[in-house]
Amino acid sequence: MSVMLHKLNNIRTLRAMAREFSIDVLEEMLEKFRIVTEEKRSEEETLRESLAEKQEKINSLLELMKAEGISPDELLGDAAAPAAAGKKRAARPAKYRFTDLNGEQKSWTGQGRMPKPIAQAIANGKSLDDFLI
């Protein structure tokens, strides 16, 4: 919370601040707070009504669609299918095969960081083509 909000929200702080003002000034501030509060309530009520209106329109359109035998999925067609499916890219096939430091056969697609055994072999004079599958 901001410092001002903290002060306005604490009864002890308000009492201490009120000692500095006359009753007339405090009543004027109170009236201004009431006005601001009513404006805020009005804004929230307007927003609530517009959201309810929108939801009512959506519900009526859905009822019309159901009456005609149309589902929302059909309305969207193929546009919603890729997003719903969450398709991932297929894994890339391995291009290179090598033996790691533990003596196990491993493969590498050629993407990303080059495995150490291949990098060491290339540094010692071998070619990357020697590891092709």
N, CA, C and O atoms as CSV, one atom per row, in Angstrom:
chain,resi,resn,atom,element,x,y,z
A,1,MET,N,N,0.834,-1.183,0.000
A,1,MET,CA,C,0.000,0.000,0.000
A,1,MET,C,C,0.877,1.244,0.000
A,1,MET,O,O,1.982,1.267,0.542
A,2,SER,N,N,0.340,2.256,-0.622
A,2,SER,CA,C,1.084,3.504,-0.600
A,2,SER,C,C,1.014,4.110,0.796
A,2,SER,O,O,0.174,3.724,1.608
A,3,VAL,N,N,1.876,5.033,1.061
A,3,VAL,CA,C,1.946,5.664,2.377
A,3,VAL,C,C,0.636,6.395,2.689
A,3,VAL,O,O,0.127,6.306,3.806
A,4,MET,N,N,0.097,7.110,1.711
A,4,MET,CA,C,-1.134,7.854,1.936
A,4,MET,C,C,-2.293,6.909,2.226
A,4,MET,O,O,-3.086,7.160,3.134
A,5,LEU,N,N,-2.396,5.836,1.471
A,5,LEU,CA,C,-3.466,4.869,1.699
A,5,LEU,C,C,-3.325,4.222,3.067
A,5,LEU,O,O,-4.320,3.986,3.752
A,6,HIS,N,N,-2.108,3.939,3.462
A,6,HIS,CA,C,-1.859,3.366,4.787
A,6,HIS,C,C,-2.323,4.330,5.885
A,6,HIS,O,O,-2.919,3.908,6.877
A,7,LYS,N,N,-2.051,5.605,5.706
A,7,LYS,CA,C,-2.457,6.603,6.702
A,7,LYS,C,C,-3.972,6.753,6.754
A,7,LYS,O,O,-4.551,6.873,7.834
A,8,LEU,N,N,-4.616,6.745,5.588
A,8,LEU,CA,C,-6.069,6.907,5.544
A,8,LEU,C,C,-6.807,5.665,6.037
A,8,LEU,O,O,-7.969,5.751,6.437
A,9,ASN,N,N,-6.156,4.540,6.012
A,9,ASN,CA,C,-6.793,3.286,6.380
A,9,ASN,C,C,-6.533,2.912,7.842
A,9,ASN,O,O,-7.021,1.879,8.302
A,10,ASN,N,N,-5.786,3.716,8.571
A,10,ASN,CA,C,-5.445,3.428,9.963
A,10,ASN,C,C,-6.170,4.421,10.866
A,10,ASN,O,O,-5.964,5.629,10.753
A,11,ILE,N,N,-7.014,3.918,11.759
A,11,ILE,CA,C,-7.846,4.788,12.597
A,11,ILE,C,C,-7.009,5.660,13.539
A,11,ILE,O,O,-7.346,6.821,13.773
A,12,ARG,N,N,-5.936,5.110,14.072
A,12,ARG,CA,C,-5.104,5.907,14.982
A,12,ARG,C,C,-4.425,7.047,14.243
A,12,ARG,O,O,-4.335,8.162,14.758
A,13,THR,N,N,-3.950,6.771,13.042
A,13,THR,CA,C,-3.317,7.815,12.245
A,13,THR,C,C,-4.332,8.884,11.855
A,13,THR,O,O,-4.018,10.075,11.856
A,14,LEU,N,N,-5.554,8.457,11.521
A,14,LEU,CA,C,-6.600,9.419,11.185
A,14,LEU,C,C,-6.927,10.327,12.370
A,14,LEU,O,O,-7.101,11.535,12.211
A,15,ARG,N,N,-7.007,9.732,13.552
A,15,ARG,CA,C,-7.292,10.541,14.742
A,15,ARG,C,C,-6.194,11.573,14.972
A,15,ARG,O,O,-6.477,12.723,15.308
A,16,ALA,N,N,-4.955,11.165,14.791
A,16,ALA,CA,C,-3.831,12.088,14.983
A,16,ALA,C,C,-3.871,13.209,13.941
A,16,ALA,O,O,-3.608,14.368,14.259
A,17,MET,N,N,-4.199,12.861,12.710
A,17,MET,CA,C,-4.277,13.873,11.650
A,17,MET,C,C,-5.466,14.799,11.881
A,17,MET,O,O,-5.392,15.987,11.568
A,18,ALA,N,N,-6.584,14.259,12.435
A,18,ALA,CA,C,-7.795,15.055,12.648
A,18,ALA,C,C,-7.580,16.141,13.691
A,18,ALA,O,O,-8.282,17.152,13.684
A,19,ARG,N,N,-6.634,15.950,14.572
A,19,ARG,CA,C,-6.354,16.973,15.591
A,19,ARG,C,C,-5.884,18.287,14.965
A,19,ARG,O,O,-6.042,19.357,15.553
A,20,GLU,N,N,-5.313,18.194,13.787
A,20,GLU,CA,C,-4.771,19.372,13.119
A,20,GLU,C,C,-5.840,20.169,12.369
A,20,GLU,O,O,-5.592,21.310,11.980
A,21,PHE,N,N,-7.049,19.575,12.157
A,21,PHE,CA,C,-8.086,20.220,11.352
A,21,PHE,C,C,-9.287,20.601,12.209
A,21,PHE,O,O,-9.533,20.019,13.265
A,22,SER,N,N,-10.026,21.594,11.723
A,22,SER,CA,C,-11.275,21.977,12.398
A,22,SER,C,C,-12.389,21.028,11.952
A,22,SER,O,O,-12.227,20.275,10.992
A,23,ILE,N,N,-13.502,21.072,12.651
A,23,ILE,CA,C,-14.656,20.233,12.325
A,23,ILE,C,C,-15.163,20.540,10.920
A,23,ILE,O,O,-15.542,19.624,10.190
A,24,ASP,N,N,-15.176,21.817,10.527
A,24,ASP,CA,C,-15.663,22.201,9.201
A,24,ASP,C,C,-14.823,21.557,8.101
A,24,ASP,O,O,-15.363,21.045,7.120
A,25,VAL,N,N,-13.518,21.586,8.266
A,25,VAL,CA,C,-12.630,20.988,7.269
A,25,VAL,C,C,-12.839,19.477,7.219
A,25,VAL,O,O,-12.877,18.892,6.136
A,26,LEU,N,N,-12.975,18.841,8.382
A,26,LEU,CA,C,-13.192,17.392,8.421
A,26,LEU,C,C,-14.513,17.008,7.751
A,26,LEU,O,O,-14.580,16.007,7.037
A,27,GLU,N,N,-15.572,17.808,7.983
A,27,GLU,CA,C,-16.856,17.525,7.349
A,27,GLU,C,C,-16.783,17.722,5.835
A,27,GLU,O,O,-17.399,16.971,5.079
A,28,GLU,N,N,-16.043,18.717,5.402
A,28,GLU,CA,C,-15.858,18.942,3.966
A,28,GLU,C,C,-15.124,17.754,3.329
A,28,GLU,O,O,-15.488,17.301,2.244
A,29,MET,N,N,-14.081,17.253,4.019
A,29,MET,CA,C,-13.360,16.077,3.520
A,29,MET,C,C,-14.276,14.853,3.480
A,29,MET,O,O,-14.236,14.065,2.535
A,30,LEU,N,N,-15.101,14.707,4.519
A,30,LEU,CA,C,-16.029,13.586,4.580
A,30,LEU,C,C,-17.011,13.622,3.413
A,30,LEU,O,O,-17.303,12.587,2.812
A,31,GLU,N,N,-17.515,14.796,3.095
A,31,GLU,CA,C,-18.448,14.932,1.971
A,31,GLU,C,C,-17.763,14.582,0.654
A,31,GLU,O,O,-18.359,13.932,-0.205
A,32,LYS,N,N,-16.526,15.007,0.497
A,32,LYS,CA,C,-15.786,14.678,-0.718
A,32,LYS,C,C,-15.539,13.172,-0.815
A,32,LYS,O,O,-15.602,12.602,-1.904
A,33,PHE,N,N,-15.257,12.524,0.324
A,33,PHE,CA,C,-15.096,11.073,0.331
A,33,PHE,C,C,-16.398,10.380,-0.071
A,33,PHE,O,O,-16.385,9.390,-0.802
A,34,ARG,N,N,-17.524,10.914,0.416
A,34,ARG,CA,C,-18.822,10.324,0.045
A,34,ARG,C,C,-19.066,10.447,-1.451
A,34,ARG,O,O,-19.533,9.502,-2.087
A,35,ILE,N,N,-18.749,11.611,-2.016
A,35,ILE,CA,C,-18.931,11.818,-3.455
A,35,ILE,C,C,-18.075,10.840,-4.250
A,35,ILE,O,O,-18.554,10.211,-5.194
A,36,VAL,N,N,-16.817,10.716,-3.868
A,36,VAL,CA,C,-15.901,9.806,-4.570
A,36,VAL,C,C,-16.382,8.362,-4.434
A,36,VAL,O,O,-16.310,7.586,-5.387
A,37,THR,N,N,-16.871,8.007,-3.250
A,37,THR,CA,C,-17.360,6.648,-3.022
A,37,THR,C,C,-18.580,6.356,-3.889
A,37,THR,O,O,-18.682,5.276,-4.471
A,38,GLU,N,N,-19.488,7.290,-3.977
A,38,GLU,CA,C,-20.676,7.105,-4.804
A,38,GLU,C,C,-20.305,6.992,-6.282
A,38,GLU,O,O,-20.870,6.171,-7.004
A,39,GLU,N,N,-19.353,7.820,-6.734
A,39,GLU,CA,C,-18.901,7.723,-8.118
A,39,GLU,C,C,-18.324,6.345,-8.401
A,39,GLU,O,O,-18.599,5.758,-9.448
A,40,LYS,N,N,-17.525,5.829,-7.476
A,40,LYS,CA,C,-16.916,4.508,-7.639
A,40,LYS,C,C,-17.992,3.421,-7.678
A,40,LYS,O,O,-17.925,2.512,-8.505
A,41,ARG,N,N,-18.980,3.513,-6.787
A,41,ARG,CA,C,-20.083,2.545,-6.784
A,41,ARG,C,C,-20.837,2.588,-8.109
A,41,ARG,O,O,-21.194,1.550,-8.666
A,42,SER,N,N,-21.070,3.786,-8.599
A,42,SER,CA,C,-21.785,3.950,-9.866
A,42,SER,C,C,-21.008,3.326,-11.018
A,42,SER,O,O,-21.590,2.640,-11.859
A,43,GLU,N,N,-19.703,3.556,-11.064
A,43,GLU,CA,C,-18.860,2.975,-12.111
A,43,GLU,C,C,-18.902,1.446,-12.057
A,43,GLU,O,O,-19.037,0.785,-13.086
A,44,GLU,N,N,-18.785,0.898,-10.856
A,44,GLU,CA,C,-18.800,-0.551,-10.708
A,44,GLU,C,C,-20.145,-1.143,-11.111
A,44,GLU,O,O,-20.201,-2.207,-11.726
A,45,GLU,N,N,-21.230,-0.452,-10.762
A,45,GLU,CA,C,-22.564,-0.927,-11.129
A,45,GLU,C,C,-22.747,-0.893,-12.640
A,45,GLU,O,O,-23.321,-1.816,-13.218
A,46,THR,N,N,-22.261,0.167,-13.284
A,46,THR,CA,C,-22.335,0.267,-14.743
A,46,THR,C,C,-21.552,-0.862,-15.397
A,46,THR,O,O,-22.022,-1.479,-16.353
A,47,LEU,N,N,-20.373,-1.126,-14.887
A,47,LEU,CA,C,-19.548,-2.209,-15.421
A,47,LEU,C,C,-20.234,-3.555,-15.225
A,47,LEU,O,O,-20.254,-4.380,-16.138
A,48,ARG,N,N,-20.792,-3.779,-14.050
A,48,ARG,CA,C,-21.487,-5.028,-13.754
A,48,ARG,C,C,-22.679,-5.220,-14.698
A,48,ARG,O,O,-22.912,-6.321,-15.197
A,49,GLU,N,N,-23.430,-4.137,-14.938
A,49,GLU,CA,C,-24.583,-4.219,-15.838
A,49,GLU,C,C,-24.154,-4.521,-17.272
A,49,GLU,O,O,-24.795,-5.319,-17.956
A,50,SER,N,N,-23.068,-3.884,-17.732
A,50,SER,CA,C,-22.613,-4.139,-19.105
A,50,SER,C,C,-22.117,-5.572,-19.263
A,50,SER,O,O,-22.336,-6.195,-20.302
A,51,LEU,N,N,-21.453,-6.095,-18.241
A,51,LEU,CA,C,-21.009,-7.488,-18.313
A,51,LEU,C,C,-22.199,-8.451,-18.310
A,51,LEU,O,O,-22.190,-9.453,-19.025
A,52,ALA,N,N,-23.211,-8.149,-17.515
A,52,ALA,CA,C,-24.407,-8.987,-17.489
A,52,ALA,C,C,-25.128,-8.941,-18.834
A,52,ALA,O,O,-25.610,-9.964,-19.320
A,53,GLU,N,N,-25.200,-7.753,-19.432
A,53,GLU,CA,C,-25.816,-7.591,-20.751
A,53,GLU,C,C,-25.074,-8.408,-21.796
A,53,GLU,O,O,-25.687,-9.090,-22.617
A,54,LYS,N,N,-23.765,-8.333,-21.759
A,54,LYS,CA,C,-22.940,-9.069,-22.717
A,54,LYS,C,C,-23.144,-10.573,-22.550
A,54,LYS,O,O,-23.283,-11.295,-23.537
A,55,GLN,N,N,-23.162,-11.046,-21.306
A,55,GLN,CA,C,-23.359,-12.467,-21.052
A,55,GLN,C,C,-24.742,-12.918,-21.514
A,55,GLN,O,O,-24.903,-14.030,-22.016
A,56,GLU,N,N,-25.735,-12.052,-21.341
A,56,GLU,CA,C,-27.091,-12.368,-21.805
A,56,GLU,C,C,-27.125,-12.514,-23.322
A,56,GLU,O,O,-27.773,-13.419,-23.848
A,57,LYS,N,N,-26.422,-11.618,-24.030
A,57,LYS,CA,C,-26.345,-11.713,-25.486
A,57,LYS,C,C,-25.654,-13.000,-25.921
A,57,LYS,O,O,-26.092,-13.664,-26.860
A,58,ILE,N,N,-24.570,-13.347,-25.230
A,58,ILE,CA,C,-23.843,-14.583,-25.557
A,58,ILE,C,C,-24.746,-15.785,-25.356
A,58,ILE,O,O,-24.785,-16.682,-26.198
A,59,ASN,N,N,-25.472,-15.808,-24.245
A,59,ASN,CA,C,-26.367,-16.933,-23.972
A,59,ASN,C,C,-27.474,-17.037,-25.012
A,59,ASN,O,O,-27.821,-18.139,-25.436
A,60,SER,N,N,-28.031,-15.903,-25.426
A,60,SER,CA,C,-29.092,-15.948,-26.431
A,60,SER,C,C,-28.549,-16.428,-27.776
A,60,SER,O,O,-29.217,-17.188,-28.477
A,61,LEU,N,N,-27.353,-15.992,-28.137
A,61,LEU,CA,C,-26.756,-16.464,-29.387
A,61,LEU,C,C,-26.456,-17.960,-29.331
A,61,LEU,O,O,-26.643,-18.670,-30.319
A,62,LEU,N,N,-25.993,-18.438,-28.182
A,62,LEU,CA,C,-25.744,-19.873,-28.039
A,62,LEU,C,C,-27.041,-20.671,-28.170
A,62,LEU,O,O,-27.055,-21.741,-28.779
A,63,GLU,N,N,-28.124,-20.153,-27.603
A,63,GLU,CA,C,-29.418,-20.827,-27.718
A,63,GLU,C,C,-29.872,-20.868,-29.173
A,63,GLU,O,O,-30.385,-21.885,-29.638
A,64,LEU,N,N,-29.683,-19.756,-29.893
A,64,LEU,CA,C,-30.037,-19.736,-31.322
A,64,LEU,C,C,-29.218,-20.748,-32.107
A,64,LEU,O,O,-29.741,-21.444,-32.977
A,65,MET,N,N,-27.944,-20.825,-31.798
A,65,MET,CA,C,-27.077,-21.785,-32.488
A,65,MET,C,C,-27.514,-23.217,-32.196
A,65,MET,O,O,-27.560,-24.050,-33.101
A,66,LYS,N,N,-27.838,-23.507,-30.927
A,66,LYS,CA,C,-28.290,-24.856,-30.571
A,66,LYS,C,C,-29.587,-25.191,-31.290
A,66,LYS,O,O,-29.779,-26.322,-31.737
A,67,ALA,N,N,-30.485,-24.204,-31.404
A,67,ALA,CA,C,-31.752,-24.424,-32.086
A,67,ALA,C,C,-31.534,-24.755,-33.561
A,67,ALA,O,O,-32.299,-25.521,-34.148
A,68,GLU,N,N,-30.507,-24.188,-34.148
A,68,GLU,CA,C,-30.184,-24.448,-35.552
A,68,GLU,C,C,-29.275,-25.665,-35.724
A,68,GLU,O,O,-28.980,-26.065,-36.850
A,69,GLY,N,N,-28.831,-26.253,-34.611
A,69,GLY,CA,C,-27.978,-27.439,-34.689
A,69,GLY,C,C,-26.520,-27.120,-34.974
A,69,GLY,O,O,-25.796,-27.945,-35.531
A,70,ILE,N,N,-26.091,-25.927,-34.593
A,70,ILE,CA,C,-24.702,-25.508,-34.818
A,70,ILE,C,C,-23.998,-25.476,-33.476
A,70,ILE,O,O,-24.500,-24.889,-32.519
A,71,SER,N,N,-22.837,-26.106,-33.406
A,71,SER,CA,C,-22.055,-26.047,-32.170
A,71,SER,C,C,-21.006,-24.944,-32.301
A,71,SER,O,O,-20.611,-24.595,-33.413
A,72,PRO,N,N,-20.558,-24.399,-31.184
A,72,PRO,CA,C,-19.510,-23.365,-31.248
A,72,PRO,C,C,-18.234,-23.871,-31.934
A,72,PRO,O,O,-17.533,-23.101,-32.591
A,73,ASP,N,N,-17.938,-25.166,-31.778
A,73,ASP,CA,C,-16.744,-25.713,-32.435
A,73,ASP,C,C,-16.881,-25.677,-33.952
A,73,ASP,O,O,-15.912,-25.403,-34.660
A,74,GLU,N,N,-18.077,-25.950,-34.446
A,74,GLU,CA,C,-18.303,-25.901,-35.888
A,74,GLU,C,C,-18.180,-24.475,-36.405
A,74,GLU,O,O,-17.696,-24.243,-37.512
A,75,LEU,N,N,-18.618,-23.538,-35.601
A,75,LEU,CA,C,-18.554,-22.146,-36.006
A,75,LEU,C,C,-17.113,-21.689,-36.194
A,75,LEU,O,O,-16.794,-20.957,-37.131
A,76,LEU,N,N,-16.258,-22.131,-35.294
A,76,LEU,CA,C,-14.847,-21.756,-35.391
A,76,LEU,C,C,-14.146,-22.507,-36.502
A,76,LEU,O,O,-13.168,-22.008,-37.058
A,77,GLY,N,N,-14.619,-23.689,-36.837
A,77,GLY,CA,C,-14.046,-24.460,-37.934
A,77,GLY,C,C,-12.643,-24.931,-37.627
A,77,GLY,O,O,-12.344,-25.319,-36.498
A,78,ASP,N,N,-11.783,-24.899,-38.627
A,78,ASP,CA,C,-10.417,-25.389,-38.497
A,78,ASP,C,C,-9.517,-24.408,-37.762
A,78,ASP,O,O,-8.393,-24.762,-37.407
A,79,ALA,N,N,-9.973,-23.198,-37.527
A,79,ALA,CA,C,-9.136,-22.203,-36.853
A,79,ALA,C,C,-8.821,-22.615,-35.429
A,79,ALA,O,O,-7.744,-22.304,-34.922
A,80,ALA,N,N,-9.751,-23.317,-34.768
A,80,ALA,CA,C,-9.524,-23.719,-33.381
A,80,ALA,C,C,-8.778,-25.046,-33.289
A,80,ALA,O,O,-8.207,-25.355,-32.244
A,81,ALA,N,N,-8.770,-25.822,-34.344
A,81,ALA,CA,C,-8.160,-27.147,-34.295
A,81,ALA,C,C,-6.663,-27.125,-33.981
A,81,ALA,O,O,-6.237,-27.870,-33.099
A,82,PRO,N,N,-5.843,-26.313,-34.650
A,82,PRO,CA,C,-4.416,-26.341,-34.319
A,82,PRO,C,C,-4.131,-25.902,-32.884
A,82,PRO,O,O,-3.254,-26.461,-32.226
A,83,ALA,N,N,-4.849,-24.929,-32.410
A,83,ALA,CA,C,-4.613,-24.454,-31.049
A,83,ALA,C,C,-5.028,-25.508,-30.039
A,83,ALA,O,O,-4.358,-25.699,-29.025
A,84,ALA,N,N,-6.128,-26.193,-30.312
A,84,ALA,CA,C,-6.627,-27.200,-29.385
A,84,ALA,C,C,-5.744,-28.445,-29.406
A,84,ALA,O,O,-5.525,-29.080,-28.374
A,85,ALA,N,N,-5.248,-28.780,-30.569
A,85,ALA,CA,C,-4.444,-29.987,-30.682
A,85,ALA,C,C,-3.095,-29.819,-29.994
A,85,ALA,O,O,-2.562,-30.778,-29.434
A,86,GLY,N,N,-2.543,-28.622,-30.029
A,86,GLY,CA,C,-1.248,-28.375,-29.411
A,86,GLY,C,C,-0.150,-29.180,-30.090
A,86,GLY,O,O,0.696,-29.785,-29.433
A,87,LYS,N,N,-0.180,-29.176,-31.413
A,87,LYS,CA,C,0.776,-29.982,-32.159
A,87,LYS,C,C,2.204,-29.537,-31.868
A,87,LYS,O,O,2.511,-28.346,-31.799
A,88,LYS,N,N,3.053,-30.526,-31.704
A,88,LYS,CA,C,4.468,-30.247,-31.533
A,88,LYS,C,C,5.193,-30.646,-32.802
A,88,LYS,O,O,4.714,-31.468,-33.583
A,89,ARG,N,N,6.324,-30.064,-32.982
A,89,ARG,CA,C,7.152,-30.399,-34.130
A,89,ARG,C,C,7.673,-31.814,-33.936
A,89,ARG,O,O,8.010,-32.208,-32.820
A,90,ALA,N,N,7.737,-32.568,-35.005
A,90,ALA,CA,C,8.248,-33.933,-34.937
A,90,ALA,C,C,9.737,-33.904,-34.595
A,90,ALA,O,O,10.461,-32.987,-34.985
A,91,ALA,N,N,10.172,-34.913,-33.868
A,91,ALA,CA,C,11.584,-34.994,-33.501
A,91,ALA,C,C,12.427,-35.181,-34.757
A,91,ALA,O,O,12.026,-35.877,-35.689
A,92,ARG,N,N,13.565,-34.568,-34.769
A,92,ARG,CA,C,14.453,-34.688,-35.929
A,92,ARG,C,C,15.168,-36.030,-35.897
A,92,ARG,O,O,15.534,-36.524,-34.830
A,93,PRO,N,N,15.361,-36.608,-37.054
A,93,PRO,CA,C,16.073,-37.897,-37.082
A,93,PRO,C,C,17.561,-37.692,-36.804
A,93,PRO,O,O,18.128,-36.646,-37.117
A,94,ALA,N,N,18.168,-38.693,-36.221
A,94,ALA,CA,C,19.599,-38.625,-35.915
A,94,ALA,C,C,20.388,-38.709,-37.208
A,94,ALA,O,O,20.034,-39.477,-38.102
A,95,LYS,N,N,21.458,-37.924,-37.318
A,95,LYS,CA,C,22.317,-37.923,-38.507
A,95,LYS,C,C,23.674,-38.555,-38.230
A,95,LYS,O,O,24.316,-39.094,-39.131
A,96,TYR,N,N,24.102,-38.484,-36.975
A,96,TYR,CA,C,25.444,-38.933,-36.643
A,96,TYR,C,C,25.390,-39.943,-35.497
A,96,TYR,O,O,24.561,-39.831,-34.593
A,97,ARG,N,N,26.282,-40.926,-35.548
A,97,ARG,CA,C,26.389,-41.909,-34.479
A,97,ARG,C,C,27.829,-41.892,-33.978
A,97,ARG,O,O,28.775,-41.779,-34.758
A,98,PHE,N,N,27.976,-42.008,-32.638
A,98,PHE,CA,C,29.311,-41.973,-32.040
A,98,PHE,C,C,29.309,-42.817,-30.784
A,98,PHE,O,O,28.252,-43.192,-30.277
A,99,THR,N,N,30.486,-43.113,-30.290
A,99,THR,CA,C,30.647,-43.836,-29.040
A,99,THR,C,C,31.098,-42.839,-27.986
A,99,THR,O,O,32.094,-42.139,-28.168
A,100,ASP,N,N,30.348,-42.776,-26.865
A,100,ASP,CA,C,30.694,-41.798,-25.834
A,100,ASP,C,C,31.832,-42.294,-24.958
A,100,ASP,O,O,32.393,-43.359,-25.215
A,101,LEU,N,N,32.175,-41.542,-23.937
A,101,LEU,CA,C,33.314,-41.861,-23.071
A,101,LEU,C,C,33.096,-43.142,-22.275
A,101,LEU,O,O,34.070,-43.751,-21.831
A,102,ASN,N,N,31.850,-43.570,-22.079
A,102,ASN,CA,C,31.543,-44.799,-21.357
A,102,ASN,C,C,31.466,-46.011,-22.276
A,102,ASN,O,O,31.213,-47.123,-21.814
A,103,GLY,N,N,31.682,-45.807,-23.568
A,103,GLY,CA,C,31.642,-46.896,-24.530
A,103,GLY,C,C,30.250,-47.184,-25.067
A,103,GLY,O,O,30.062,-48.200,-25.737
A,104,GLU,N,N,29.276,-46.340,-24.803
A,104,GLU,CA,C,27.910,-46.534,-25.281
A,104,GLU,C,C,27.731,-45.871,-26.640
A,104,GLU,O,O,28.297,-44.811,-26.907
A,105,GLN,N,N,26.933,-46.511,-27.495
A,105,GLN,CA,C,26.598,-45.934,-28.800
A,105,GLN,C,C,25.525,-44.869,-28.604
A,105,GLN,O,O,24.491,-45.138,-27.994
A,106,LYS,N,N,25.758,-43.687,-29.106
A,106,LYS,CA,C,24.802,-42.585,-29.009
A,106,LYS,C,C,24.636,-41.970,-30.384
A,106,LYS,O,O,25.447,-42.190,-31.285
A,107,SER,N,N,23.558,-41.185,-30.532
A,107,SER,CA,C,23.324,-40.508,-31.804
A,107,SER,C,C,23.143,-39.022,-31.558
A,107,SER,O,O,22.872,-38.588,-30.438
A,108,TRP,N,N,23.300,-38.244,-32.636
A,108,TRP,CA,C,23.190,-36.793,-32.564
A,108,TRP,C,C,22.515,-36.311,-33.838
A,108,TRP,O,O,22.824,-36.801,-34.924
A,109,THR,N,N,21.603,-35.364,-33.720
A,109,THR,CA,C,20.853,-34.874,-34.880
A,109,THR,C,C,21.634,-33.864,-35.699
A,109,THR,O,O,21.268,-33.581,-36.840
A,110,GLY,N,N,22.686,-33.325,-35.148
A,110,GLY,CA,C,23.427,-32.279,-35.836
A,110,GLY,C,C,22.969,-30.898,-35.388
A,110,GLY,O,O,23.526,-29.884,-35.809
A,111,GLN,N,N,21.956,-30.863,-34.536
A,111,GLN,CA,C,21.445,-29.605,-34.007
A,111,GLN,C,C,22.001,-29.395,-32.606
A,111,GLN,O,O,22.222,-30.356,-31.869
A,112,GLY,N,N,22.221,-28.170,-32.249
A,112,GLY,CA,C,22.680,-27.864,-30.908
A,112,GLY,C,C,24.176,-28.086,-30.750
A,112,GLY,O,O,24.927,-28.155,-31.723
A,113,ARG,N,N,24.574,-28.192,-29.518
A,113,ARG,CA,C,25.988,-28.316,-29.179
A,113,ARG,C,C,26.545,-29.663,-29.631
A,113,ARG,O,O,25.905,-30.701,-29.463
A,114,MET,N,N,27.716,-29.630,-30.191
A,114,MET,CA,C,28.359,-30.855,-30.666
A,114,MET,C,C,28.824,-31.687,-29.471
A,114,MET,O,O,29.459,-31.153,-28.561
A,115,PRO,N,N,28.518,-32.995,-29.459
A,115,PRO,CA,C,28.965,-33.847,-28.355
A,115,PRO,C,C,30.493,-33.861,-28.254
A,115,PRO,O,O,31.192,-33.773,-29.264
A,116,LYS,N,N,30.997,-33.972,-27.028
A,116,LYS,CA,C,32.440,-33.921,-26.787
A,116,LYS,C,C,33.224,-34.984,-27.562
A,116,LYS,O,O,34.270,-34.672,-28.130
A,117,PRO,N,N,32.744,-36.235,-27.599
A,117,PRO,CA,C,33.527,-37.227,-28.346
A,117,PRO,C,C,33.696,-36.870,-29.820
A,117,PRO,O,O,34.759,-37.103,-30.395
A,118,ILE,N,N,32.652,-36.303,-30.438
A,118,ILE,CA,C,32.764,-35.898,-31.847
A,118,ILE,C,C,33.704,-34.708,-31.960
A,118,ILE,O,O,34.544,-34.665,-32.860
A,119,ALA,N,N,33.574,-33.744,-31.061
A,119,ALA,CA,C,34.436,-32.562,-31.097
A,119,ALA,C,C,35.898,-32.950,-30.917
A,119,ALA,O,O,36.769,-32.401,-31.591
A,120,GLN,N,N,36.179,-33.893,-30.013
A,120,GLN,CA,C,37.561,-34.343,-29.791
A,120,GLN,C,C,38.101,-35.075,-31.020
A,120,GLN,O,O,39.261,-34.907,-31.397
A,121,ALA,N,N,37.239,-35.890,-31.637
A,121,ALA,CA,C,37.680,-36.626,-32.823
A,121,ALA,C,C,37.978,-35.670,-33.977
A,121,ALA,O,O,38.953,-35.869,-34.702
A,122,ILE,N,N,37.165,-34.649,-34.156
A,122,ILE,CA,C,37.392,-33.661,-35.212
A,122,ILE,C,C,38.670,-32.879,-34.923
A,122,ILE,O,O,39.411,-32.543,-35.846
A,123,ALA,N,N,38.934,-32.586,-33.645
A,123,ALA,CA,C,40.160,-31.883,-33.272
A,123,ALA,C,C,41.382,-32.739,-33.555
A,123,ALA,O,O,42.466,-32.215,-33.809
A,124,ASN,N,N,41.210,-34.070,-33.513
A,124,ASN,CA,C,42.320,-34.989,-33.780
A,124,ASN,C,C,42.447,-35.348,-35.250
A,124,ASN,O,O,43.252,-36.213,-35.597
A,125,GLY,N,N,41.674,-34.708,-36.131
A,125,GLY,CA,C,41.853,-34.894,-37.558
A,125,GLY,C,C,40.735,-35.646,-38.255
A,125,GLY,O,O,40.777,-35.757,-39.481
A,126,LYS,N,N,39.744,-36.167,-37.560
A,126,LYS,CA,C,38.649,-36.868,-38.231
A,126,LYS,C,C,37.702,-35.851,-38.857
A,126,LYS,O,O,37.765,-34.657,-38.562
A,127,SER,N,N,36.827,-36.345,-39.725
A,127,SER,CA,C,35.838,-35.511,-40.388
A,127,SER,C,C,34.467,-35.806,-39.794
A,127,SER,O,O,34.235,-36.897,-39.273
A,128,LEU,N,N,33.564,-34.841,-39.870
A,128,LEU,CA,C,32.212,-35.046,-39.388
A,128,LEU,C,C,31.506,-36.127,-40.218
A,128,LEU,O,O,30.613,-36.815,-39.724
A,129,ASP,N,N,31.921,-36.267,-41.488
A,129,ASP,CA,C,31.333,-37.284,-42.338
A,129,ASP,C,C,31.642,-38.700,-41.848
A,129,ASP,O,O,30.934,-39.639,-42.212
A,130,ASP,N,N,32.679,-38.872,-41.033
A,130,ASP,CA,C,33.016,-40.184,-40.501
A,130,ASP,C,C,31.955,-40.686,-39.526
A,130,ASP,O,O,31.872,-41.884,-39.257
A,131,PHE,N,N,31.154,-39.781,-39.003
A,131,PHE,CA,C,30.142,-40.160,-38.016
A,131,PHE,C,C,28.743,-40.276,-38.599
A,131,PHE,O,O,27.805,-40.590,-37.867
A,132,LEU,N,N,28.572,-40.031,-39.899
A,132,LEU,CA,C,27.253,-40.124,-40.520
A,132,LEU,C,C,26.650,-41.506,-40.367
A,132,LEU,O,O,27.357,-42.513,-40.386
A,133,ILE,N,N,25.353,-41.540,-40.217
A,133,ILE,CA,C,24.655,-42.840,-40.110
A,133,ILE,C,C,24.377,-43.362,-41.501
A,133,ILE,O,O,23.799,-44.438,-41.653
